[in-house]
Amino acid sequence: MEHVTYAPSGVCSKQIDFDIEDGKIRNLVYVGGCNGNLKAVGKLVEGKDAKEIADMLRGNLCGVRGTSCADQLAKAIDKHYS
C-alpha cells in the first residue's frame, strides 16, 4: 500500500490524503473544503480503480475556479502515476 499526500491548488481544501492498494483508492480524506460533500466523495471512490476515478473526475469544475476538489483528486492520482 502506498500513501499519497497532495496539496491541492485553487480550491477550499488544503490537503488530500489517500492510499493506493493494488491500484484501488483507500482511505480518502480531504482536509478543509465542503466537509459533507468531500466525505461523500471518499465513500464513493473507496475500493475503486484509481485511474478510472481520475478519468471520471478530471475536468469537474467548481464555479469559476477552473478546478474543484474532485478535479484536484484526479490531479493527485495522475501525479502519483506519472
RADA-V165919 format. One record per residue. RES is the residue in three letters. SS is DSSP state (~ for helix, > for strand, _ for the rest). PSI is psi in radians with two decimals (NA if undefined). D_CENTER is the distance of its C-alpha to the mean C-alpha in Angstrom with 1 decimal. Layout:
res: {RES;RES}
ss: {SS;SS}
psi: {PSI;PSI}
d_center: {D_CENTER;D_CENTER}
This chain:
res: {MET;GLU;HIS;VAL;THR;TYR;ALA;PRO;SER;GLY;VAL;CYS;SER;LYS;GLN;ILE;ASP;PHE;ASP;ILE;GLU;ASP;GLY;LYS;ILE;ARG;ASN;LEU;VAL;TYR;VAL;GLY;GLY;CYS;ASN;GLY;ASN;LEU;LYS;ALA;VAL;GLY;LYS;LEU;VAL;GLU;GLY;LYS;ASP;ALA;LYS;GLU;ILE;ALA;ASP;MET;LEU;ARG;GLY;ASN;LEU;CYS;GLY;VAL;ARG;GLY;THR;SER;CYS;ALA;ASP;GLN;LEU;ALA;LYS;ALA;ILE;ASP;LYS;HIS;TYR;SER}
ss: {_;>;>;>;>;>;_;_;_;_;_;_;>;>;>;>;>;>;>;>;>;_;_;>;>;>;>;>;>;>;>;>;_;_;~;~;~;~;~;~;~;~;~;~;~;_;_;_;>;~;~;~;~;~;~;~;~;_;_;_;_;_;_;_;_;_;_;_;~;~;~;~;~;~;~;~;~;~;~;~;~;_}
psi: {2.35;2.34;2.42;2.27;2.23;2.37;1.80;2.80;2.40;0.23;3.01;-0.56;2.60;-0.36;2.56;2.20;2.38;2.90;2.64;2.11;2.06;0.68;0.07;2.57;2.36;2.55;0.74;2.24;2.28;2.49;2.06;-3.10;-2.91;1.66;-0.95;-0.79;-0.71;-0.51;-0.68;-0.73;-0.77;-0.75;-0.68;-0.55;-0.20;2.15;0.02;2.74;2.18;-0.78;-0.64;-0.69;-0.77;-0.78;-0.66;-0.67;-0.33;2.27;-0.09;2.22;2.64;1.84;-2.36;0.25;-0.41;0.07;-3.06;3.00;-0.62;-0.75;-0.66;-0.57;-0.75;-0.73;-0.68;-0.74;-0.81;-0.77;-0.69;-0.70;-0.09;NA}
d_center: {16.7;14.8;12.8;10.1;10.1;8.7;10.5;9.1;12.1;13.7;11.9;13.1;10.5;11.8;9.6;6.4;8.0;7.9;10.7;11.6;15.0;17.0;14.2;12.4;9.3;10.9;10.8;7.2;8.4;7.9;11.2;12.8;12.1;13.2;13.5;14.5;12.1;9.0;11.0;11.6;8.1;8.1;11.6;11.1;8.8;10.9;13.2;12.1;12.4;9.4;11.2;12.0;8.5;7.9;11.4;11.0;8.3;9.7;12.2;11.4;13.2;13.9;17.7;19.1;16.4;15.6;11.8;9.6;6.6;5.3;7.0;5.7;2.3;5.6;7.6;6.4;7.2;10.1;11.3;11.4;13.5;15.6}
